Amino acid sequence: MKQILTLLLTTTCAITVLSQTKTKTPDYSKRLAGVEKELEKVLADQKVAGYSVAVVYKDKIIYSKGFGYRDVENKKPVTPNTLFAIGSSTKAFTAAVLGQLEQEGKLKLDDLATKHLPSLTFKYDYMNSGITIRDMMCHRTGLSRFDYSWYLFNTANRDSLIRRVQYMEPNFKLRQKWQYNNFMFLAQGMIAEKITEKTWEQNIAERFFKPLKMTHSNTDIFATQKDADASLPYTVDDHFAIKKVPYYNINGMGPAGSINSCANDMGNWVSTWIMGGKFNGKEIIPASYLREASSSQMVVSGGQPTKYSDIQFGNYGLGWFLKSYRGHFLVEHGGNIDGFSASVGFYPTDSIGIVVLTNQNGSSATGIVRNILSDKLFALDPIAWNADAKKEWDEQEKMAKEAKSTEDTLQVKNTHPSHPLTDYAGLYGNPAFCEFLITFKNDTLFTTVAGEKSWLKHYHYDVFEFKSLDKTKADEEEESHFLVNFGTANDGKISSISMDLQEPDKQSVFERQSIKVTLSDDALSKYVGDYDLEGQTIKIYLKEKTLMVLVPGQPDYETISVGNDTFDLAIAKGYSVKFTVEGGNSKAVTFVQPNGNFTAKRK
């Protein structure tokens, strides 16, 4: 009995001590005292124009401040309400809409994706009958990034973008490997659009911006540019100087990354996650979904620590990365889009959230600042995050200078194109990406890709280099080579372009396309008639303003007018018909095909 009483008393005392420990809130303001000096140093050492920070404890923003400039030229300072593009930190918003729809009984996360979005088609049947919404939310569909498809060939038309997915070759089996893919978050946004009959932009505004009092936030880069407290986008050039860059309009791929926000607004967002999905006592994010979203759904990387022994594992939830930071569970997602970077995260068991938004392209400053703040908030022995990163900067700068001094060893000097430059002009396309047109003018080849006008400079053999028309000579010297290789068909004609667009283990090939020339019925009528080919009658006729070719024993062929009395066969690449026209009427038609040319005279 005495032993039982002793045990009960010991347990009671332990519970009392634990209870007292849990209710005692650290003095975070004291722990953050003097942090500005360190954070200001990050600006200089990481060559950042500006950034803003918000620190949240439970349902309150306990620290928010701007550092540096949102407009370097005019010395306009960053404030906690300065707007930045948050890039892929948008993904948690898009996924959370689906979490809400599941609670509303309108879908299940383990439903097939194609059930709710029929326009989404994958390349293989096993993908169509296997990929669930959850698979898309945690990047385990087997598809790699294919980011150049939307980045270089952007469009506001989401239906056009999602159609490209059916041509994307997976490089792993379903659920075999974690691979980041922005198209899968586009698909989630489109599923929400179809179910709610509202745009993704409306869903984000109504479901999150309004109830969370995110009054400065938007999903439109043009609205951001008009805001009185908007940041300009910047990068660091090859000379390691801060340089302004254009805004990138990611509207078509919006569900994957088009939110623009400020530190204070994003503080409300992470506070909602910390408070179990509630904001001001009202549930915004379903608690059941919140638990799933912030729990491991797919392994990103192994659990073995690398440089730092107390930073472990890397998993993915639903729109969130998960890891252990020095003994504290971190739920976080970064974001990058031209001229901006972001880190938005929270420590659920500590009820701490940290937001860092910057106007530097692809910046490590967001992670550095988050880690500095984390070390202070948790009273940890500080790691020299900024100093270590500066050392890497210095090494990169040294390597860049050495690289500039060495000659390009890839280029083979004194070579020439195999064809006259006019032969390279044409329309080229790849259904997983898009089409682009190369034109010839004043002895030069031109094109426009990603909204940027470029000319093609001969590099060697049939390889050319894209050179921007909008950049100065100094800018061009900083550019890395973007090379395209023209290919020829068996007939010796230019038939394709290949380039490295980061498809796994292969170059992306763009086949030459027919450039359609629209002709009136009157213009087409001169080709209509019967033609004799060694005793066979070839019929040329019109069907709904399209010229058709009928060869005995074969299906009717639809043609595409490409000009100069020439028509390509729509379903047979490399096959065409060319008419001989005299006095306004066709006298003969020549079938141009890989195995030779055959001429039929008009009857």
C-alpha positions in Angstrom: 0.0 0.0 0.0 2.8 2.3 0.9 4.5 1.5 -2.5 1.2 2.3 -4.3 0.8 5.6 -2.5 4.4 6.5 -3.3 3.9 5.7 -7.0 0.7 7.7 -7.1 2.4 10.7 -5.4 5.4 10.5 -7.7 3.2 10.3 -10.8 1.0 13.2 -9.6 4.1 15.3 -8.9 5.4 14.5 -12.4 2.2 15.5 -14.1 2.1 18.7 -12.0 5.6 19.6 -13.1 4.8 18.8 -16.8 1.7 20.8 -16.6 3.5 23.8 -15.2 6.2 23.4 -17.8 3.7 23.3 -20.7 1.8 26.4 -19.5 4.9 28.5 -19.0 5.5 30.5 -22.2 9.1 31.5 -23.0 9.8 35.2 -23.2 10.2 35.2 -27.0 10.7 39.0 -27.2 13.7 38.6 -24.9 15.0 35.8 -27.0 14.7 37.9 -30.2 16.3 41.0 -28.7 19.1 42.3 -30.9 18.2 40.0 -33.8 17.9 42.9 -36.2 21.7 43.3 -36.3 22.1 39.7 -37.6 19.2 40.0 -40.0 20.6 43.3 -41.5 23.9 41.5 -42.1 22.1 38.8 -44.1 21.1 41.6 -46.6 24.7 42.5 -47.3 26.2 39.0 -47.2 23.6 37.4 -49.3 23.2 40.3 -51.7 19.5 40.7 -51.1 17.5 43.8 -52.1 15.0 43.3 -49.3 12.9 41.0 -47.3 10.1 40.9 -44.7 9.7 38.7 -41.6 6.8 37.6 -39.4 7.0 35.4 -36.3 3.9 33.9 -34.9 3.2 32.4 -31.5 -0.2 30.5 -31.4 -2.7 33.1 -32.7 -0.6 36.2 -32.5 2.1 37.8 -34.6 4.8 38.5 -32.0 7.3 40.0 -34.4 7.2 41.5 -37.9 9.6 43.8 -39.7 10.9 44.7 -43.1 14.6 44.8 -44.1 16.2 46.5 -47.1 14.4 47.9 -50.1 11.4 46.9 -52.1 12.6 49.4 -54.7 16.4 49.7 -54.7 16.7 52.5 -57.2 14.2 54.8 -55.3 15.3 53.6 -51.8 11.7 52.5 -50.9 11.9 50.3 -47.8 10.3 46.9 -47.2 7.5 46.9 -44.6 5.6 43.9 -43.0 2.8 44.7 -45.5 5.0 44.8 -48.6 3.7 42.5 -51.3 6.0 39.7 -52.6 5.2 36.8 -54.9 5.3 33.7 -52.7 5.7 31.1 -55.6 5.2 27.5 -54.5 4.2 28.4 -51.0 0.8 28.8 -52.8 0.6 25.0 -53.0 -0.6 24.6 -49.4 -3.6 26.9 -50.2 -4.6 24.9 -53.3 -4.4 21.6 -51.4 -6.4 23.0 -48.5 -9.3 23.9 -50.8 -9.5 20.2 -51.6 -9.3 19.4 -47.9 -12.4 21.6 -47.4 -14.2 20.0 -50.4 -13.6 16.6 -48.8 -15.2 17.7 -45.6 -18.1 19.1 -47.6 -18.6 15.6 -49.1 -17.8 16.7 -52.7 -14.7 14.5 -53.2 -12.4 12.1 -51.4 -8.6 12.6 -51.6 -8.3 8.9 -52.6 -10.6 9.3 -55.5 -9.1 8.9 -59.0 -8.0 12.3 -60.3 -9.6 11.7 -63.7 -13.0 11.1 -62.0 -13.2 14.8 -61.1 -11.3 16.2 -64.0 -12.1 14.3 -67.3 -9.9 16.7 -69.3 -6.9 15.3 -67.3 -5.4 12.4 -69.3 -2.1 10.6 -68.5 0.0 8.8 -71.1 -0.7 5.3 -69.9 -3.9 3.5 -68.8 -2.4 2.4 -65.5 -1.9 6.1 -64.6 -5.4 7.0 -65.6 -6.8 4.2 -63.5 -4.4 4.5 -60.6 -3.4 8.2 -59.9 -5.5 9.6 -57.1 -5.9 13.2 -55.9 -3.7 12.4 -52.9 -0.9 11.1 -55.3 -0.9 14.5 -57.0 -0.9 16.4 -53.7 2.3 14.6 -52.5 4.2 14.4 -55.8 4.3 10.7 -56.4 2.7 10.2 -59.8 5.9 9.1 -61.5 6.2 12.3 -63.6 9.2 14.5 -63.3 8.9 18.3 -63.3 8.4 19.3 -67.0 8.6 22.9 -65.8 9.9 24.3 -69.1 6.6 23.2 -70.6 4.7 26.0 -68.7 7.6 28.4 -68.0 8.8 28.7 -71.6 5.4 28.2 -73.2 3.1 30.0 -70.8 -0.6 30.6 -71.5 -3.5 31.7 -69.4 -5.6 28.9 -70.8 -5.5 26.1 -68.1 -7.3 23.6 -70.4 -4.5 24.0 -72.9 -1.8 23.5 -70.2 -3.5 20.4 -68.7 -3.8 18.8 -72.2 0.0 18.6 -72.3 0.1 16.1 -69.5 -1.1 13.2 -71.7 2.2 13.5 -73.7 4.5 13.5 -70.6 6.5 10.3 -70.3 6.8 9.1 -66.7 10.3 8.1 -65.6 9.2 6.1 -62.5 6.2 3.9 -61.6 3.3 5.3 -59.6 4.3 5.9 -56.0 7.8 4.6 -56.6 9.6 7.9 -56.1 8.9 11.5 -55.0 9.2 13.9 -57.9 8.1 17.5 -57.8 5.5 18.4 -60.4 3.7 21.7 -60.8 1.2 20.4 -63.3 -0.3 18.2 -60.6 -1.2 21.2 -58.5 -2.6 22.9 -61.6 -4.9 19.8 -61.8 -5.9 20.2 -58.2 -6.9 23.8 -58.8 -8.9 22.8 -61.8 -10.7 20.0 -59.9 -11.8 22.6 -57.4 -12.9 24.9 -60.2 -15.0 22.1 -61.7 -16.7 21.1 -58.4 -17.3 24.7 -57.1 -18.1 26.2 -60.5 -15.8 29.1 -59.4 -12.3 30.0 -60.6 -9.3 29.0 -58.5 -8.7 32.7 -57.8 -12.3 33.1 -56.5 -11.9 30.0 -54.3 -8.7 31.3 -52.7 -10.1 34.7 -52.1 -13.4 33.5 -50.6 -12.1 30.5 -48.7 -8.9 32.0 -47.3 -8.1 35.7 -48.0 -11.4 37.0 -46.7 -11.9 34.8 -43.6 -8.3 35.1 -42.6 -8.2 38.9 -43.0 -5.5 38.6 -45.6 -6.5 42.0 -46.9 -3.3 42.8 -48.9 -3.1 39.4 -50.7 -4.0 38.6 -54.3 -3.5 36.1 -57.1 -2.8 38.6 -59.9 0.6 40.0 -60.6 -0.9 43.0 -62.3 -2.9 43.8 -59.2 0.4 43.5 -57.2 2.2 46.0 -59.5 -0.5 48.6 -58.9 -0.2 48.2 -55.1 1.4 51.1 -53.3 3.5 48.8 -51.2 4.6 46.2 -53.8 8.1 45.0 -54.2 10.0 44.9 -57.5 11.7 41.7 -58.4 15.5 41.3 -58.4 18.2 38.8 -59.0 22.0 38.7 -58.6 23.9 38.9 -61.9 27.1 37.1 -62.9 29.1 40.0 -61.3 27.2 39.3 -58.1 25.4 42.7 -58.2 21.7 43.2 -57.4 19.8 43.6 -60.7 16.1 44.2 -61.4 14.3 41.6 -63.6 10.8 41.6 -65.1 7.7 40.2 -63.3 6.7 36.8 -64.4 3.0 36.3 -64.9 2.3 32.7 -63.8 -1.5 33.1 -64.1 -2.2 29.9 -66.1 -0.3 27.8 -63.6 -1.8 29.8 -60.8 -2.8 26.9 -58.5 0.9 25.9 -58.3 2.3 29.3 -57.4 0.6 32.7 -58.2 -0.3 34.1 -54.8 1.2 37.4 -53.8 1.2 38.3 -50.2 3.0 40.0 -47.3 4.5 38.9 -44.0 1.6 40.0 -41.9 -1.0 38.3 -44.0 1.0 35.1 -44.2 1.3 35.3 -40.4 -2.5 34.8 -40.3 -2.2 31.8 -42.6 0.4 30.0 -40.4 -1.4 31.0 -37.3 -4.5 29.1 -38.6 -2.4 26.0 -39.0 -0.9 26.3 -35.6 -4.3 26.7 -34.0 -5.6 23.5 -35.5 -7.3 25.1 -38.5 -9.1 27.8 -36.6 -8.8 31.6 -37.0 -10.5 33.8 -34.4 -12.2 30.7 -33.1 -13.8 29.7 -36.4 -12.7 26.6 -38.2 -11.3 27.4 -41.7 -9.2 24.3 -42.4 -10.8 21.0 -41.3 -8.9 19.5 -38.4 -8.8 16.1 -40.0 -7.3 17.4 -43.2 -4.8 19.5 -41.3 -3.5 16.4 -39.5 -3.1 14.6 -42.9 -1.5 17.6 -44.6 1.1 18.0 -42.0 1.9 14.3 -41.7 4.3 12.3 -43.9 2.7 11.0 -47.1 5.8 10.4 -49.2 9.5 10.1 -48.5 11.5 12.9 -50.2 15.0 12.0 -49.0 16.6 9.6 -46.5 16.6 10.2 -42.8 20.4 10.2 -42.3 21.7 13.6 -41.2 24.4 15.1 -43.5 26.3 18.2 -42.5 24.3 19.0 -39.4 23.6 16.0 -37.1 20.4 17.4 -35.7 18.6 18.2 -39.0 17.0 15.0 -40.1 14.8 13.4 -42.8 12.8 15.0 -45.5 9.3 14.0 -46.2 6.3 15.5 -48.0 2.7 15.9 -46.7 -0.1 17.5 -48.7 1.4 20.8 -50.0 4.0 20.9 -47.3 7.6 19.7 -46.7 8.3 18.0 -43.4 11.6 17.7 -41.5 13.1 17.7 -38.1 15.0 20.9 -37.3 17.3 20.5 -34.3 14.8 18.5 -32.4 11.7 20.5 -33.5 9.2 19.2 -36.1 9.0 21.7 -39.0 6.2 21.9 -41.5 7.4 24.3 -44.3 7.2 25.1 -48.0 9.5 27.4 -50.0 8.6 29.3 -53.1 10.5 30.7 -56.1 9.4 32.6 -59.1 11.3 35.3 -61.1 12.7 37.8 -58.7 11.1 36.4 -55.5 11.7 33.7 -52.9 9.7 32.6 -49.9 9.7 30.4 -46.9 6.5 29.8 -45.0 6.5 27.4 -42.1 5.5 26.4 -38.6 6.5 24.2 -35.7 3.2 22.5 -34.7 4.4 21.2 -31.3 6.0 24.5 -30.4 3.1 26.7 -31.7 5.7 28.8 -33.6 5.4 30.1 -37.2 8.0 31.9 -39.3 7.4 33.7 -42.6 10.2 35.1 -44.7 9.5 36.8 -48.1 12.2 38.3 -50.3 12.6 40.0 -53.6 15.6 38.0 -54.7 15.5 35.3 -57.3 16.2 31.8 -56.0 17.5 33.1 -52.7 18.9 31.1 -49.8 18.3 34.1 -47.6 14.8 32.8 -46.7 16.2 29.6 -45.2 19.0 31.4 -43.5 16.7 33.9 -41.8 14.3 31.2 -40.8 17.1 29.2 -39.2 18.5 32.2 -37.4 15.1 33.0 -35.9 14.5 29.4 -35.0 17.8 29.1 -33.1 16.9 32.2 -31.1 13.3 31.2 -30.4 14.3 27.8 -29.2 17.3 29.1 -27.3 19.6 26.8 -29.2 23.4 27.1 -29.6 23.5 29.2 -32.8 24.8 27.8 -36.1 26.6 30.3 -38.3 24.0 30.0 -41.0 24.8 33.4 -42.6 28.6 33.1 -42.4 28.5 29.6 -43.8 26.4 30.7 -46.7 28.6 33.7 -47.4 31.6 31.4 -47.6 29.7 29.5 -50.3 28.9 32.8 -52.1 32.6 33.7 -52.1 33.6 30.4 -53.4 31.0 30.6 -56.2 32.2 34.1 -57.1 35.7 32.8 -57.4 34.7 29.9 -59.5 32.6 32.1 -61.7 35.6 34.4 -62.4 37.8 31.4 -63.2 35.1 30.0 -65.5 34.9 33.3 -67.4 38.7 33.2 -68.0 38.5 29.7 -69.6 37.5 29.2 -73.3 34.4 27.4 -74.2 35.7 23.9 -74.7 32.4 22.5 -76.1 32.3 24.7 -79.2 33.9 23.3 -82.4 35.4 26.3 -84.3 35.2 27.1 -88.0 32.1 25.0 -88.8 29.1 26.0 -90.9 25.4 25.1 -91.0 24.5 22.3 -93.4 21.7 24.3 -95.0 21.0 27.9 -96.0 19.5 29.8 -93.1 16.1 30.0 -94.7 15.8 26.2 -94.5 15.8 26.4 -90.7 12.8 28.8 -90.5 9.5 27.1 -89.7 7.1 26.0 -87.0 8.3 23.4 -84.5 6.2 21.6 -81.9 6.1 19.1 -79.1 2.7 18.2 -77.6 4.1 18.0 -74.1 5.3 21.5 -74.4 4.0 23.8 -77.2 4.8 25.2 -80.6 7.1 28.0 -81.5 7.9 29.7 -84.8 11.3 30.5 -86.2 11.4 33.2 -88.9 14.1 34.4 -91.3 14.7 38.1 -91.9 17.7 40.1 -93.0 20.0 37.1 -93.0 19.0 36.2 -89.4 16.8 33.7 -87.7 14.4 35.0 -85.0 12.0 33.5 -82.5 10.0 34.3 -79.4 10.0 32.0 -76.4 8.6 32.8 -72.9 7.6 36.2 -74.2 11.2 37.0 -75.0 12.4 37.8 -78.5 15.6 36.1 -79.5 17.8 35.6 -82.5 19.6 32.4 -83.3 23.4 32.7 -83.4 25.3 29.9 -85.1 27.3 27.9 -82.6 28.7 25.0 -84.6 27.4 22.5 -87.3 23.6 22.6 -87.1 23.6 23.8 -83.4 22.4 27.4 -82.7 22.3 29.5 -79.6 19.4 31.6 -78.4 20.4 35.2 -77.9 17.9 37.7 -76.4 17.1 40.8 -78.4 16.2 42.7 -75.3 19.5 42.3 -73.5 22.6 44.4 -73.6 26.0 43.1 -74.6 26.9 42.8 -70.9 23.8 40.8 -70.3 24.6 38.4 -73.1 28.1 37.8 -71.7 26.4 36.7 -68.5 24.0 34.3 -70.2 24.8 30.6 -70.1 24.5 28.8 -73.5 21.0 27.8 -74.4 21.6 25.5 -77.4 19.2 24.0 -79.9 20.2 21.3 -82.4 18.5 21.0 -85.8 17.9 17.5 -87.2 17.3 16.3 -90.7 15.0 13.7 -92.1 16.1 11.0 -94.6 15.3 13.4 -97.5 17.9 15.8 -96.1 15.4 18.5 -95.1 15.4 20.1 -91.7 12.8 18.2 -89.7 13.2 18.8 -86.0 14.9 20.7 -83.2 16.2 19.1 -80.0 17.1 21.0 -76.8 17.7 20.2 -73.2 14.5 21.0 -71.3 15.3 18.7 -68.4 13.3 15.7 -69.4 14.9 12.7 -67.7 17.7 11.1 -69.7 16.8 12.7 -73.0 16.6 15.8 -75.1 13.2 17.3 -75.9 12.5 17.0 -79.6 10.3 19.5 -81.4 9.1 18.2 -84.8 8.7 20.5 -87.7 5.0 21.4 -88.2 3.0 22.4 -91.2 2.1 26.1 -91.2 -1.5 26.2 -92.2 -2.5 28.6 -94.9 -6.2 29.4 -95.0 -7.7 29.3 -98.5 -11.3 30.2 -99.6 -13.5 27.6 -101.3 -12.9 29.4 -104.6 -9.1 29.2 -104.2 -9.4 25.5 -103.3 -11.8 24.6 -106.2 -9.1 24.8 -108.8 -7.5 21.7 -107.4 -10.7 19.6 -107.3 -11.0 16.9 -110.0 -9.8 13.4 -111.1 -6.2 12.7 -111.8 -4.6 9.7 -113.5 -1.7 7.9 -111.9 -0.6 5.0 -114.1 -4.2 3.9 -114.7 -5.5 4.7 -111.2 -7.9 7.5 -110.6 -7.0 9.8 -107.8 -9.9 11.9 -106.6 -9.4 15.4 -105.1 -12.5 16.8 -103.5 -13.7 19.3 -100.9 -15.2 18.4 -97.6 -16.3 21.2 -95.3 -13.7 23.6 -96.7 -10.9 21.0 -96.4 -9.2 19.5 -99.5 -9.3 15.7 -99.4 -7.3 13.1 -101.3 -8.8 9.7 -102.2 -6.4 7.0 -103.5 -8.1 3.7 -104.4 -7.9 1.1 -101.6 -6.8 3.7 -99.0 -8.7 5.9 -96.6 -9.6 9.5 -97.5 -6.7 11.8 -96.5 -7.3 15.2 -95.0 -4.8 17.8 -96.1 -3.4 21.0 -94.7 -2.6 23.9 -97.0 1.0 25.1 -96.5 1.2 27.6 -99.4 2.7 27.5 -102.9 0.0 25.0 -104.1 1.3 22.5 -101.6 -0.7 20.5 -99.1 0.6 18.2 -96.3 -1.3 15.0 -95.5 -2.6 15.6 -91.9 -2.1 12.1 -90.6 1.0 11.1 -92.6 4.2 13.1 -91.6 6.6 13.5 -94.5 3.8 13.1 -97.1 2.4 15.9 -99.2 0.8 16.8 -102.5 2.0 19.6 -104.8 -0.2 20.9 -107.6 1.1 22.2 -110.9 -1.1 25.2 -111.8 -1.3 26.8 -115.2 -3.8 29.5 -116.3 -5.5 29.4 -112.9 -6.3 25.6 -113.0 -4.5 22.6 -111.8 -2.9 20.4 -114.5 -1.2 17.8 -112.4 -0.5 16.7 -108.8 2.7 15.3 -107.5 2.8 13.0 -104.4 5.9 13.9 -102.4 6.8 11.0 -100.0 9.9 9.4 -98.5 10.1 6.7 -101.1 10.0 9.1 -104.1 7.8 11.5 -106.0 4.9 10.4 -108.2 3.0 12.7 -110.6 -0.7 12.2 -111.7 -2.0 14.2 -114.6 -5.5 15.8 -114.5 -8.1 13.9 -116.6 
